[in-house]
Amino acid sequence: MGKAEPAYKDPWLWGAIGVAFLLRMLPMLIWGENGCMRDECAYAGLATGIVKGEGLQPAQRWLWAPLYPYLLAAWSMVANIASFKRVQVVLSLGNLALLYLIGRRVDGKRVARIAAWAFALHPTLIYFSGRLWTEAVFLFLLTAAIALIPWVRDGRPWRGVALGGTLAACALTRGMGVYMAPVFLVALVWPAEAWSDGLRRYGKHAAITLAATLLALAPYSYTASTTHGGLIISDVTLGEVAYNGNNDFPAPTWDLGNGLVGAETLQRVLSSGRERCDSSLSVVEAKDCEVQRAKEWVLDNPTEFARRIPLRWAQLLNPNSFLTRHIRIGLWRGLPHWSRDLIALWVIFTSILLTFAGTLGLIGRGKGAISVLSVGLALYVFAVVGCLFGVSRFRLPLVPLWIVWTAVFLASPRATLQTIRASRWRLLAAITAIVGLLPLVSWFVLAGFPAWYR
């Protein structure tokens, strides 16, 4: 069997890169790069403070993960902060290329091509590459870590240094990346046959990966912990999230149609809940206090806590997205109404396709480390959202993997369904997944069309 043709010689990959670049640059060319919204304004303020020599400061009751603010700060020393969106576009193209490589590794060139084009045309990913939020950087790093799994397994244990450094960068970009690292370690040692075989072959790879992750996190963790008087790995956000998700007011989200979009509405709703912990506390003390109060609320309201879990999962799987919210509240001025409807439908179609086709692709054709990683990350995201609160943005870490599994399904749908039917456990898993996902995905499907949604 001949050696596989290098990826850079595939015209389909370059076509996807070209289309992805045009689609991501077009909104910035039409509506400009300036202006900020919610977290974007906070990140810009943090970057400004870093440049002034103040370091990374808590924003209200949050201490954000440091990498993104520091990237913005470094960029602001050579150009306008808003123009960092162009860097994110480049990272997005790199993300596309990585997905191509993952897809080819999972099931060949056809899957790789479909994955590349699915990423290029994904409307929500297009949107976030042009916003000053962490998503574009985080997804690039996360996809890089996924791509490194088979590379590390194929070589010497010292390759784990690259994976560990990448996982640390994920954690320093978004706090949820801290708890993704163990899932990567499980996937890294996943056996071909028995666990003893996996640990024997890949135990050193995992140990070096873990050591590299911890060593890369240690300098910032030590500095932040000593500065703020308590253990900090990368961020301090759990207390605020726990306050929002487990409180007397309804479980919140920030998606159009079922969320707290306006600042006045947000403040009115939050003021109906319990009092916040003392504002004089440090961010670590405030986090501990809010987490403790959230635990007490759960123990006092177990039925309400359980009742909110399906709602939070429905918010996570809302087939609409922040792009839908963006266009519906008029932030892309001048768009005719028919085009807004088309974009909303594009978002819904993409979300539903990835949810169902990707899940069937994983169940039907999944095997090895990447499939284990996919299942582990999905369980992690669903567990966190079920306990705290949901929003469509929280599913984005799963999108790169589900693009690959969607590509697997679309490349050979008949073969995938035949494989599912031929295996009792795959068939049971597929039926359970579809039956469970259908009501969750349908819950807010009309939220992107305010005239119809009640």
Summary of the structure (lengths in Angstrom):
residues: 454
radius of gyration: 21.9
end to end distance: 59.0
largest distance: 67.8
contacts: 1540
relative contact order: 0.11
helix: 74%
strand: 1%
